[in-house]
Amino acid sequence: MHDMRWLCVAVVVLVVASVTIAAAPATRPAAPRIAVGVEAPDFELPRLTIETSQDGKGAGKVSDEKVRLSSFRGQQPVFIVLSSYT
């Protein structure tokens, strides 16, 4: 009976600890502030091309060619769609 009490206490402590840890806010460094006029960090992505298949439908294909954000500097603004806009 005495061993059963210790087991129950251990289970209660583990449950309380896991709930407390899960409820605690994640600590992460603050995101840097974005200000008007500050250049975006440079990055590189594979170029996406649209190819037409034999049935006439267009399909995107990732090519081996890479494109850097900095290659567009001084041109018209770049608009990147990261999700569906329909």
Gaussian input, Z-matrix of N, CA and C with variables (Angstrom, degrees):
# hf/3-21g

backbone

0 1
 N
 C     1     B1
 C     2     B2     1     A1
 N     3     B3     2     A2     1     D1
 C     4     B4     3     A3     2     D2
 C     5     B5     4     A4     3     D3
 N     6     B6     5     A5     4     D4
 C     7     B7     6     A6     5     D5
 C     8     B8     7     A7     6     D6
 N     9     B9     8     A8     7     D7
 C    10    B10     9     A9     8     D8
 C    11    B11    10    A10     9     D9
 N    12    B12    11    A11    10    D10
 C    13    B13    12    A12    11    D11
 C    14    B14    13    A13    12    D12
 N    15    B15    14    A14    13    D13
 C    16    B16    15    A15    14    D14
 C    17    B17    16    A16    15    D15
 N    18    B18    17    A17    16    D16
 C    19    B19    18    A18    17    D17
 C    20    B20    19    A19    18    D18
 N    21    B21    20    A20    19    D19
 C    22    B22    21    A21    20    D20
 C    23    B23    22    A22    21    D21
 N    24    B24    23    A23    22    D22
 C    25    B25    24    A24    23    D23
 C    26    B26    25    A25    24    D24
 N    27    B27    26    A26    25    D25
 C    28    B28    27    A27    26    D26
 C    29    B29    28    A28    27    D27
 N    30    B30    29    A29    28    D28
 C    31    B31    30    A30    29    D29
 C    32    B32    31    A31    30    D30
 N    33    B33    32    A32    31    D31
 C    34    B34    33    A33    32    D32
 C    35    B35    34    A34    33    D33
 N    36    B36    35    A35    34    D34
 C    37    B37    36    A36    35    D35
 C    38    B38    37    A37    36    D36
 N    39    B39    38    A38    37    D37
 C    40    B40    39    A39    38    D38
 C    41    B41    40    A40    39    D39
 N    42    B42    41    A41    40    D40
 C    43    B43    42    A42    41    D41
 C    44    B44    43    A43    42    D42
 N    45    B45    44    A44    43    D43
 C    46    B46    45    A45    44    D44
 C    47    B47    46    A46    45    D45
 N    48    B48    47    A47    46    D46
 C    49    B49    48    A48    47    D47
 C    50    B50    49    A49    48    D48
 N    51    B51    50    A50    49    D49
 C    52    B52    51    A51    50    D50
 C    53    B53    52    A52    51    D51
 N    54    B54    53    A53    52    D52
 C    55    B55    54    A54    53    D53
 C    56    B56    55    A55    54    D54
 N    57    B57    56    A56    55    D55
 C    58    B58    57    A57    56    D56
 C    59    B59    58    A58    57    D57
 N    60    B60    59    A59    58    D58
 C    61    B61    60    A60    59    D59
 C    62    B62    61    A61    60    D60
 N    63    B63    62    A62    61    D61
 C    64    B64    63    A63    62    D62
 C    65    B65    64    A64    63    D63
 N    66    B66    65    A65    64    D64
 C    67    B67    66    A66    65    D65
 C    68    B68    67    A67    66    D66
 N    69    B69    68    A68    67    D67
 C    70    B70    69    A69    68    D68
 C    71    B71    70    A70    69    D69
 N    72    B72    71    A71    70    D70
 C    73    B73    72    A72    71    D71
 C    74    B74    73    A73    72    D72
 N    75    B75    74    A74    73    D73
 C    76    B76    75    A75    74    D74
 C    77    B77    76    A76    75    D75
 N    78    B78    77    A77    76    D76
 C    79    B79    78    A78    77    D77
 C    80    B80    79    A79    78    D78
 N    81    B81    80    A80    79    D79
 C    82    B82    81    A81    80    D80
 C    83    B83    82    A82    81    D81
 N    84    B84    83    A83    82    D82
 C    85    B85    84    A84    83    D83
 C    86    B86    85    A85    84    D84
 N    87    B87    86    A86    85    D85
 C    88    B88    87    A87    86    D86
 C    89    B89    88    A88    87    D87
 N    90    B90    89    A89    88    D88
 C    91    B91    90    A90    89    D89
 C    92    B92    91    A91    90    D90
 N    93    B93    92    A92    91    D91
 C    94    B94    93    A93    92    D92
 C    95    B95    94    A94    93    D93
 N    96    B96    95    A95    94    D94
 C    97    B97    96    A96    95    D95
 C    98    B98    97    A97    96    D96
 N    99    B99    98    A98    97    D97
 C   100   B100    99    A99    98    D98
 C   101   B101   100   A100    99    D99
 N   102   B102   101   A101   100   D100
 C   103   B103   102   A102   101   D101
 C   104   B104   103   A103   102   D102
 N   105   B105   104   A104   103   D103
 C   106   B106   105   A105   104   D104
 C   107   B107   106   A106   105   D105
 N   108   B108   107   A107   106   D106
 C   109   B109   108   A108   107   D107
 C   110   B110   109   A109   108   D108
 N   111   B111   110   A110   109   D109
 C   112   B112   111   A111   110   D110
 C   113   B113   112   A112   111   D111
 N   114   B114   113   A113   112   D112
 C   115   B115   114   A114   113   D113
 C   116   B116   115   A115   114   D114
 N   117   B117   116   A116   115   D115
 C   118   B118   117   A117   116   D116
 C   119   B119   118   A118   117   D117
 N   120   B120   119   A119   118   D118
 C   121   B121   120   A120   119   D119
 C   122   B122   121   A121   120   D120
 N   123   B123   122   A122   121   D121
 C   124   B124   123   A123   122   D122
 C   125   B125   124   A124   123   D123
 N   126   B126   125   A125   124   D124
 C   127   B127   126   A126   125   D125
 C   128   B128   127   A127   126   D126
 N   129   B129   128   A128   127   D127
 C   130   B130   129   A129   128   D128
 C   131   B131   130   A130   129   D129
 N   132   B132   131   A131   130   D130
 C   133   B133   132   A132   131   D131
 C   134   B134   133   A133   132   D132
 N   135   B135   134   A134   133   D133
 C   136   B136   135   A135   134   D134
 C   137   B137   136   A136   135   D135
 N   138   B138   137   A137   136   D136
 C   139   B139   138   A138   137   D137
 C   140   B140   139   A139   138   D138
 N   141   B141   140   A140   139   D139
 C   142   B142   141   A141   140   D140
 C   143   B143   142   A142   141   D141
 N   144   B144   143   A143   142   D142
 C   145   B145   144   A144   143   D143
 C   146   B146   145   A145   144   D144
 N   147   B147   146   A146   145   D145
 C   148   B148   147   A147   146   D146
 C   149   B149   148   A148   147   D147
 N   150   B150   149   A149   148   D148
 C   151   B151   150   A150   149   D149
 C   152   B152   151   A151   150   D150
 N   153   B153   152   A152   151   D151
 C   154   B154   153   A153   152   D152
 C   155   B155   154   A154   153   D153
 N   156   B156   155   A155   154   D154
 C   157   B157   156   A156   155   D155
 C   158   B158   157   A157   156   D156
 N   159   B159   158   A158   157   D157
 C   160   B160   159   A159   158   D158
 C   161   B161   160   A160   159   D159
 N   162   B162   161   A161   160   D160
 C   163   B163   162   A162   161   D161
 C   164   B164   163   A163   162   D162
 N   165   B165   164   A164   163   D163
 C   166   B166   165   A165   164   D164
 C   167   B167   166   A166   165   D165
 N   168   B168   167   A167   166   D166
 C   169   B169   168   A168   167   D167
 C   170   B170   169   A169   168   D168
 N   171   B171   170   A170   169   D169
 C   172   B172   171   A171   170   D170
 C   173   B173   172   A172   171   D171
 N   174   B174   173   A173   172   D172
 C   175   B175   174   A174   173   D173
 C   176   B176   175   A175   174   D174
 N   177   B177   176   A176   175   D175
 C   178   B178   177   A177   176   D176
 C   179   B179   178   A178   177   D177
 N   180   B180   179   A179   178   D178
 C   181   B181   180   A180   179   D179
 C   182   B182   181   A181   180   D180
 N   183   B183   182   A182   181   D181
 C   184   B184   183   A183   182   D182
 C   185   B185   184   A184   183   D183
 N   186   B186   185   A185   184   D184
 C   187   B187   186   A186   185   D185
 C   188   B188   187   A187   186   D186
 N   189   B189   188   A188   187   D187
 C   190   B190   189   A189   188   D188
 C   191   B191   190   A190   189   D189
 N   192   B192   191   A191   190   D190
 C   193   B193   192   A192   191   D191
 C   194   B194   193   A193   192   D192
 N   195   B195   194   A194   193   D193
 C   196   B196   195   A195   194   D194
 C   197   B197   196   A196   195   D195
 N   198   B198   197   A197   196   D196
 C   199   B199   198   A198   197   D197
 C   200   B200   199   A199   198   D198
 N   201   B201   200   A200   199   D199
 C   202   B202   201   A201   200   D200
 C   203   B203   202   A202   201   D201
 N   204   B204   203   A203   202   D202
 C   205   B205   204   A204   203   D203
 C   206   B206   205   A205   204   D204
 N   207   B207   206   A206   205   D205
 C   208   B208   207   A207   206   D206
 C   209   B209   208   A208   207   D207
 N   210   B210   209   A209   208   D208
 C   211   B211   210   A210   209   D209
 C   212   B212   211   A211   210   D210
 N   213   B213   212   A212   211   D211
 C   214   B214   213   A213   212   D212
 C   215   B215   214   A214   213   D213
 N   216   B216   215   A215   214   D214
 C   217   B217   216   A216   215   D215
 C   218   B218   217   A217   216   D216
 N   219   B219   218   A218   217   D217
 C   220   B220   219   A219   218   D218
 C   221   B221   220   A220   219   D219
 N   222   B222   221   A221   220   D220
 C   223   B223   222   A222   221   D221
 C   224   B224   223   A223   222   D222
 N   225   B225   224   A224   223   D223
 C   226   B226   225   A225   224   D224
 C   227   B227   226   A226   225   D225
 N   228   B228   227   A227   226   D226
 C   229   B229   228   A228   227   D227
 C   230   B230   229   A229   228   D228
 N   231   B231   230   A230   229   D229
 C   232   B232   231   A231   230   D230
 C   233   B233   232   A232   231   D231
 N   234   B234   233   A233   232   D232
 C   235   B235   234   A234   233   D233
 C   236   B236   235   A235   234   D234
 N   237   B237   236   A236   235   D235
 C   238   B238   237   A237   236   D236
 C   239   B239   238   A238   237   D237
 N   240   B240   239   A239   238   D238
 C   241   B241   240   A240   239   D239
 C   242   B242   241   A241   240   D240
 N   243   B243   242   A242   241   D241
 C   244   B244   243   A243   242   D242
 C   245   B245   244   A244   243   D243
 N   246   B246   245   A245   244   D244
 C   247   B247   246   A246   245   D245
 C   248   B248   247   A247   246   D246
 N   249   B249   248   A248   247   D247
 C   250   B250   249   A249   248   D248
 C   251   B251   250   A250   249   D249
 N   252   B252   251   A251   250   D250
 C   253   B253   252   A252   251   D251
 C   254   B254   253   A253   252   D252
 N   255   B255   254   A254   253   D253
 C   256   B256   255   A255   254   D254
 C   257   B257   256   A256   255   D255

   B1=1.4471
   B2=1.5318
   B3=1.3439
   B4=1.4643
   B5=1.5286
   B6=1.3538
   B7=1.4609
   B8=1.5229
   B9=1.3062
   B10=1.4571
   B11=1.5241
   B12=1.3332
   B13=1.4710
   B14=1.5205
   B15=1.3262
   B16=1.4579
   B17=1.5259
   B18=1.3098
   B19=1.4518
   B20=1.5240
   B21=1.3365
   B22=1.4672
   B23=1.5237
   B24=1.3226
   B25=1.4613
   B26=1.5275
   B27=1.3162
   B28=1.4662
   B29=1.5293
   B30=1.3360
   B31=1.4596
   B32=1.5226
   B33=1.3309
   B34=1.4632
   B35=1.5308
   B36=1.3108
   B37=1.4680
   B38=1.5281
   B39=1.3432
   B40=1.4598
   B41=1.5250
   B42=1.3164
   B43=1.4609
   B44=1.5220
   B45=1.3300
   B46=1.4647
   B47=1.5264
   B48=1.3160
   B49=1.4645
   B50=1.5263
   B51=1.3314
   B52=1.4625
   B53=1.5280
   B54=1.3281
   B55=1.4611
   B56=1.5202
   B57=1.3153
   B58=1.4641
   B59=1.5286
   B60=1.3064
   B61=1.4664
   B62=1.5203
   B63=1.3376
   B64=1.4661
   B65=1.5239
   B66=1.3266
   B67=1.4605
   B68=1.5247
   B69=1.3185
   B70=1.4674
   B71=1.5217
   B72=1.3298
   B73=1.4652
   B74=1.5205
   B75=1.3103
   B76=1.4604
   B77=1.5224
   B78=1.3037
   B79=1.4594
   B80=1.5238
   B81=1.2911
   B82=1.4569
   B83=1.5124
   B84=1.2999
   B85=1.4604
   B86=1.5204
   B87=1.3021
   B88=1.4634
   B89=1.5262
   B90=1.3172
   B91=1.4647
   B92=1.5288
   B93=1.3230
   B94=1.4649
   B95=1.5225
   B96=1.3120
   B97=1.4643
   B98=1.5190
   B99=1.3162
   B100=1.4545
   B101=1.5164
   B102=1.3069
   B103=1.4568
   B104=1.5231
   B105=1.3076
   B106=1.4606
   B107=1.5213
   B108=1.3222
   B109=1.4532
   B110=1.5140
   B111=1.3276
   B112=1.4600
   B113=1.5260
   B114=1.3300
   B115=1.4544
   B116=1.5217
   B117=1.3189
   B118=1.4638
   B119=1.5208
   B120=1.3254
   B121=1.4657
   B122=1.5275
   B123=1.3070
   B124=1.4586
   B125=1.5272
   B126=1.3230
   B127=1.4551
   B128=1.5184
   B129=1.3201
   B130=1.4569
   B131=1.5275
   B132=1.3452
   B133=1.4586
   B134=1.5225
   B135=1.3312
   B136=1.4648
   B137=1.5195
   B138=1.3291
   B139=1.4716
   B140=1.5271
   B141=1.3303
   B142=1.4566
   B143=1.5132
   B144=1.3191
   B145=1.4540
   B146=1.5251
   B147=1.3075
   B148=1.4597
   B149=1.5175
   B150=1.3102
   B151=1.4589
   B152=1.5136
   B153=1.3117
   B154=1.4555
   B155=1.5223
   B156=1.3199
   B157=1.4612
   B158=1.5267
   B159=1.3207
   B160=1.4568
   B161=1.5206
   B162=1.3341
   B163=1.4678
   B164=1.5242
   B165=1.3282
   B166=1.4625
   B167=1.5160
   B168=1.3013
   B169=1.4692
   B170=1.5238
   B171=1.3335
   B172=1.4547
   B173=1.5154
   B174=1.3040
   B175=1.4581
   B176=1.5217
   B177=1.3250
   B178=1.4563
   B179=1.5118
   B180=1.3156
   B181=1.4620
   B182=1.5244
   B183=1.3055
   B184=1.4632
   B185=1.5170
   B186=1.3333
   B187=1.4633
   B188=1.5291
   B189=1.3146
   B190=1.4684
   B191=1.5246
   B192=1.3318
   B193=1.4625
   B194=1.5313
   B195=1.3169
   B196=1.4603
   B197=1.5258
   B198=1.3251
   B199=1.4611
   B200=1.5211
   B201=1.3400
   B202=1.4658
   B203=1.5283
   B204=1.3062
   B205=1.4601
   B206=1.5209
   B207=1.3228
   B208=1.4625
   B209=1.5258
   B210=1.3338
   B211=1.4687
   B212=1.5282
   B213=1.3417
   B214=1.4620
   B215=1.5236
   B216=1.3288
   B217=1.4684
   B218=1.5212
   B219=1.3361
   B220=1.4439
   B221=1.5180
   B222=1.3303
   B223=1.4582
   B224=1.5274
   B225=1.3103
   B226=1.4594
   B227=1.5357
   B228=1.3382
   B229=1.4713
   B230=1.5239
   B231=1.3211
   B232=1.4554
   B233=1.5181
   B234=1.3345
   B235=1.4519
   B236=1.5196
   B237=1.3271
   B238=1.4524
   B239=1.5237
   B240=1.3237
   B241=1.4648
   B242=1.5150
   B243=1.3304
   B244=1.4544
   B245=1.5167
   B246=1.3127
   B247=1.4662
   B248=1.5143
   B249=1.3080
   B250=1.4537
   B251=1.5272
   B252=1.3063
   B253=1.4617
   B254=1.5216
   B255=1.3274
   B256=1.4637
   B257=1.5035
   A1=110.69
   A2=115.76
   A3=120.95
   A4=110.39
   A5=117.38
   A6=121.38
   A7=111.16
   A8=117.00
   A9=121.46
   A10=111.12
   A11=117.74
   A12=121.38
   A13=110.70
   A14=116.92
   A15=120.23
   A16=110.85
   A17=115.89
   A18=119.43
   A19=110.66
   A20=117.80
   A21=121.74
   A22=111.19
   A23=117.27
   A24=121.10
   A25=109.98
   A26=117.17
   A27=120.62
   A28=110.60
   A29=117.25
   A30=120.63
   A31=110.25
   A32=117.93
   A33=121.46
   A34=110.02
   A35=118.13
   A36=121.97
   A37=110.21
   A38=117.36
   A39=119.98
   A40=111.72
   A41=118.28
   A42=121.57
   A43=110.52
   A44=116.87
   A45=120.58
   A46=110.19
   A47=117.35
   A48=120.72
   A49=110.90
   A50=117.71
   A51=119.43
   A52=111.62
   A53=117.63
   A54=120.58
   A55=110.63
   A56=116.75
   A57=121.36
   A58=110.69
   A59=117.13
   A60=120.87
   A61=110.37
   A62=116.98
   A63=120.24
   A64=111.54
   A65=117.58
   A66=120.88
   A67=112.78
   A68=117.44
   A69=120.74
   A70=109.58
   A71=118.15
   A72=119.97
   A73=110.73
   A74=115.37
   A75=119.91
   A76=109.04
   A77=115.70
   A78=119.15
   A79=107.91
   A80=115.37
   A81=121.07
   A82=107.76
   A83=116.59
   A84=118.72
   A85=110.71
   A86=115.34
   A87=120.76
   A88=109.90
   A89=115.50
   A90=120.37
   A91=109.13
   A92=116.52
   A93=118.32
   A94=110.20
   A95=116.10
   A96=121.73
   A97=109.42
   A98=115.16
   A99=120.61
   A100=107.73
   A101=116.70
   A102=121.45
   A103=109.59
   A104=115.79
   A105=121.89
   A106=108.74
   A107=116.52
   A108=121.28
   A109=114.45
   A110=118.35
   A111=121.13
   A112=108.06
   A113=116.86
   A114=120.79
   A115=110.89
   A116=115.36
   A117=121.07
   A118=109.12
   A119=117.42
   A120=119.15
   A121=110.23
   A122=116.13
   A123=121.19
   A124=109.43
   A125=116.95
   A126=121.66
   A127=108.95
   A128=115.41
   A129=121.86
   A130=108.96
   A131=116.70
   A132=122.49
   A133=109.61
   A134=117.52
   A135=118.74
   A136=110.00
   A137=116.60
   A138=121.50
   A139=108.89
   A140=115.39
   A141=122.03
   A142=108.32
   A143=116.88
   A144=121.15
   A145=108.89
   A146=116.73
   A147=121.92
   A148=107.98
   A149=116.25
   A150=121.40
   A151=108.62
   A152=116.60
   A153=121.76
   A154=109.13
   A155=115.88
   A156=119.93
   A157=110.23
   A158=117.41
   A159=121.76
   A160=112.03
   A161=117.04
   A162=119.15
   A163=112.48
   A164=117.56
   A165=121.98
   A166=115.30
   A167=117.60
   A168=120.23
   A169=109.92
   A170=115.01
   A171=120.12
   A172=110.67
   A173=115.92
   A174=121.20
   A175=108.87
   A176=116.26
   A177=120.68
   A178=111.22
   A179=115.68
   A180=121.55
   A181=108.31
   A182=116.08
   A183=121.17
   A184=107.91
   A185=115.61
   A186=119.72
   A187=110.21
   A188=115.10
   A189=120.69
   A190=111.79
   A191=116.76
   A192=121.47
   A193=109.87
   A194=116.84
   A195=122.55
   A196=110.35
   A197=116.13
   A198=122.25
   A199=107.61
   A200=116.23
   A201=121.07
   A202=109.32
   A203=116.65
   A204=120.96
   A205=110.52
   A206=117.27
   A207=121.17
   A208=112.40
   A209=118.53
   A210=120.21
   A211=111.51
   A212=117.89
   A213=121.78
   A214=112.78
   A215=117.44
   A216=120.69
   A217=110.55
   A218=116.33
   A219=122.03
   A220=113.41
   A221=117.68
   A222=121.38
   A223=109.30
   A224=116.55
   A225=121.41
   A226=108.92
   A227=117.36
   A228=119.77
   A229=112.13
   A230=114.57
   A231=122.12
   A232=108.31
   A233=116.90
   A234=121.53
   A235=107.09
   A236=117.33
   A237=121.77
   A238=108.48
   A239=117.30
   A240=122.72
   A241=107.24
   A242=116.50
   A243=120.22
   A244=113.30
   A245=117.36
   A246=120.58
   A247=108.74
   A248=115.71
   A249=120.38
   A250=110.56
   A251=117.69
   A252=121.60
   A253=110.39
   A254=117.66
   A255=120.75
   A256=110.60
   D1=-41.17
   D2=-179.24
   D3=-63.20
   D4=-38.84
   D5=178.86
   D6=-66.07
   D7=-33.49
   D8=-179.75
   D9=-66.64
   D10=-35.96
   D11=177.94
   D12=-63.27
   D13=-43.64
   D14=179.79
   D15=-64.18
   D16=-37.54
   D17=177.89
   D18=-64.87
   D19=-43.68
   D20=178.10
   D21=-63.31
   D22=-41.95
   D23=178.27
   D24=-63.20
   D25=-42.22
   D26=-179.60
   D27=-64.17
   D28=-40.70
   D29=179.29
   D30=-65.49
   D31=-43.04
   D32=179.26
   D33=-62.26
   D34=-43.93
   D35=179.79
   D36=-62.17
   D37=-43.33
   D38=179.45
   D39=-64.95
   D40=-40.00
   D41=179.32
   D42=-65.62
   D43=-46.01
   D44=179.81
   D45=-63.09
   D46=-42.11
   D47=-179.54
   D48=-64.72
   D49=-42.31
   D50=-178.77
   D51=-68.69
   D52=-36.39
   D53=176.93
   D54=-67.48
   D55=-40.73
   D56=179.59
   D57=-64.50
   D58=-43.09
   D59=179.88
   D60=-66.85
   D61=-40.78
   D62=-179.44
   D63=-67.76
   D64=-31.96
   D65=-177.94
   D66=-83.11
   D67=-16.63
   D68=-178.29
   D69=-68.69
   D70=138.15
   D71=178.79
   D72=-65.99
   D73=142.45
   D74=178.67
   D75=-68.59
   D76=135.21
   D77=178.27
   D78=-98.87
   D79=121.89
   D80=176.56
   D81=-143.83
   D82=155.92
   D83=-178.99
   D84=-64.12
   D85=148.42
   D86=179.54
   D87=-65.99
   D88=140.00
   D89=178.47
   D90=-69.12
   D91=141.28
   D92=178.67
   D93=-64.98
   D94=146.75
   D95=179.41
   D96=-75.83
   D97=139.97
   D98=177.31
   D99=-100.65
   D100=127.37
   D101=-178.28
   D102=-119.84
   D103=151.12
   D104=178.09
   D105=-62.48
   D106=133.80
   D107=177.66
   D108=93.03
   D109=-10.32
   D110=179.08
   D111=-86.75
   D112=130.74
   D113=-179.05
   D114=-67.87
   D115=141.94
   D116=176.71
   D117=-71.51
   D118=150.98
   D119=176.12
   D120=-63.85
   D121=143.95
   D122=-178.51
   D123=-76.80
   D124=143.09
   D125=175.14
   D126=-149.96
   D127=167.68
   D128=-175.95
   D129=-129.27
   D130=136.84
   D131=178.87
   D132=-134.99
   D133=155.27
   D134=174.12
   D135=-70.91
   D136=145.89
   D137=179.57
   D138=-75.62
   D139=136.44
   D140=175.47
   D141=-101.39
   D142=123.58
   D143=178.50
   D144=-113.33
   D145=153.12
   D146=176.92
   D147=-104.07
   D148=122.01
   D149=179.02
   D150=-115.71
   D151=141.61
   D152=178.20
   D153=-93.21
   D154=127.17
   D155=179.27
   D156=-81.14
   D157=177.40
   D158=-177.67
   D159=-63.64
   D160=-27.86
   D161=179.69
   D162=-85.76
   D163=5.72
   D164=175.47
   D165=88.88
   D166=1.98
   D167=-180.00
   D168=-91.07
   D169=141.04
   D170=177.98
   D171=-85.91
   D172=143.27
   D173=178.34
   D174=-140.58
   D175=140.42
   D176=178.33
   D177=-78.07
   D178=141.75
   D179=178.02
   D180=-136.11
   D181=131.33
   D182=177.93
   D183=-83.30
   D184=123.81
   D185=-178.56
   D186=-95.02
   D187=172.34
   D188=177.46
   D189=-77.89
   D190=-16.38
   D191=-179.63
   D192=-69.54
   D193=140.15
   D194=178.90
   D195=-107.72
   D196=148.18
   D197=178.66
   D198=-125.32
   D199=132.12
   D200=178.57
   D201=-104.04
   D202=142.25
   D203=177.61
   D204=-58.29
   D205=-39.45
   D206=-177.12
   D207=-64.14
   D208=-18.52
   D209=178.94
   D210=-70.06
   D211=-14.64
   D212=178.88
   D213=-96.75
   D214=0.01
   D215=-178.47
   D216=-60.92
   D217=132.76
   D218=-179.98
   D219=89.14
   D220=-5.48
   D221=177.57
   D222=-100.30
   D223=-171.66
   D224=177.92
   D225=-60.86
   D226=153.59
   D227=179.99
   D228=-56.92
   D229=148.03
   D230=179.73
   D231=-99.34
   D232=132.87
   D233=176.95
   D234=-117.77
   D235=120.28
   D236=-177.92
   D237=-109.66
   D238=122.21
   D239=177.14
   D240=-94.42
   D241=117.39
   D242=-177.81
   D243=-101.02
   D244=-2.92
   D245=177.11
   D246=-150.46
   D247=177.91
   D248=-178.52
   D249=-64.22
   D250=140.24
   D251=178.00
   D252=-113.83
   D253=14.46
   D254=178.71
   D255=-100.10

